[in-house]
């Protein structure tokens, strides 16, 4: 289930959930049970590489999009 104001899809086999929020931030849930919170809206080279190589180290990505980005 997704709350109102959110959008979900998969990218390279990884679920990605976009949500409206007060500030931009990424939360990456990893296969080892840990999570990483990244300010802003970009994964960075290391996590992007893992995603595109489909190495299964990323379980889910939650992207908080600032309300100001929505018209």
N, C-alpha and C positions, 0 to 999 in steps of 0.2 A: 504494500500500500504506500501511496505517496501523498503527502499533505498538499493542500491547495497551494498553488504558486510554485510548484516544482515540476521538473521534467527529468525523465530517466531514459537512458539508452545504453548500449554497450559499445565499447571501443576496443578493438583487439581482444575481445572476449572478456573485458573487464566492465562491470556495471559502473556507470557514471551518473551521478544524481546532481542536478542543478537545483539550487534553492535560492529564493530571494532572501536577502539578509541586510543588516545595517552596514556591514563591511565585507570586503572581499577576502576570502580565505579558502584554502584547500585542506581537506583532511584525507589522507591516504591511509587506508587500512591494509596492512601487510599480511601475508600468509602466516607469518610466525606469531600473529596475534597482536603485534605492536601497531601503533598508528603514528603518523607524522602529521603535524599541523604546519602548514606553510602559509605565511602572510601573502596576500595578493592572489593572483589567478593563474599562475604559471607553475608547471611541475618542475621545471629545471632539467638539465641534461641527464643526470643519473636516473631519475625516475622515468623520464621520457624514454630513455633507452630500454629500460626494463619493460615498459608498456609495449613499445613497438617490437621488441624481440619476443614478446609473449612468453617471458621466462617464468610466469605464474607466481612471481613474488608479490604482485599487487592484487589484493582481493576485491577492493572497491575504492572508488574515488568520489568524495562528496565536495562539490564546488558551491561555495556561497558567493552569490553575485550581488553586489551592492544595488540597492533599490534605484539609485540614481542612474544606473545603466539601462533601466527599462523606461521606455518613453511613455 
